[in-house]
């Protein structure tokens, strides 16, 4: 019984790690997109800052769960 729970827990932690890594890549793309849009007048994307902030919160908690395993 304990081995099943441990296996399930490890599986969930691997998923959390994969999601966290994917979100880091997603944040990188959003930041690069925001930087590339700055020179064009009227093309500045205001949502990039907010999305990046919220995504970093998720990255921190998912990464902490994996690290504290």
C-alpha positions as CSV (number, residue, x, y, z in Angstrom):
1,X,0.0,0.0,0.0
2,X,2.8,2.4,0.9
3,X,4.7,1.7,-2.3
4,X,1.6,2.5,-4.3
5,X,1.2,5.9,-2.6
6,X,4.9,6.6,-3.0
7,X,4.8,5.7,-6.7
8,X,1.8,8.0,-7.2
9,X,3.4,10.8,-5.3
10,X,6.6,10.5,-7.4
11,X,4.5,10.6,-10.6
12,X,2.7,13.7,-9.4
13,X,6.0,15.4,-8.6
14,X,7.4,14.5,-12.0
15,X,4.4,16.2,-13.6
16,X,4.8,19.2,-11.4
17,X,8.5,19.5,-12.5
18,X,7.5,19.1,-16.1
19,X,4.9,21.8,-15.8
20,X,7.3,24.1,-14.0
21,X,9.9,23.7,-16.7
22,X,7.3,24.3,-19.4
23,X,6.2,27.5,-17.7
24,X,9.8,28.8,-17.5
25,X,10.1,28.3,-21.2
26,X,6.7,30.0,-21.7
27,X,7.8,33.0,-19.6
28,X,11.0,33.3,-21.6
29,X,8.9,33.5,-24.8
30,X,6.6,36.1,-23.4
31,X,9.4,38.3,-22.2
32,X,11.2,38.1,-25.6
33,X,7.9,38.9,-27.4
34,X,7.4,41.9,-25.1
35,X,10.9,43.1,-25.8
36,X,10.7,42.7,-29.5
37,X,7.4,44.6,-29.6
38,X,8.7,47.7,-27.8
39,X,10.2,49.5,-30.8
40,X,6.9,49.5,-32.7
41,X,4.6,52.3,-31.8
42,X,1.3,51.1,-30.5
43,X,2.4,47.5,-30.5
44,X,3.4,47.3,-26.9
45,X,1.7,44.4,-25.2
46,X,0.6,45.3,-21.7
47,X,-0.5,41.8,-20.8
48,X,3.0,40.4,-20.9
49,X,4.0,41.8,-17.6
50,X,0.9,40.5,-15.8
51,X,1.0,37.0,-17.3
52,X,4.7,36.8,-16.5
53,X,4.1,37.7,-12.8
54,X,1.4,35.1,-12.3
55,X,3.3,32.5,-14.1
56,X,6.3,33.0,-11.9
57,X,4.2,32.4,-8.8
58,X,3.1,29.1,-10.3
59,X,6.7,28.2,-11.1
60,X,7.8,28.9,-7.6
61,X,5.2,26.8,-5.9
62,X,5.5,23.9,-8.4
63,X,9.2,24.0,-8.1
64,X,9.2,24.1,-4.3
65,X,6.9,21.1,-4.2
66,X,9.4,19.2,-6.4
67,X,12.5,20.4,-4.4
68,X,11.0,19.6,-1.0
69,X,10.1,16.0,-2.1
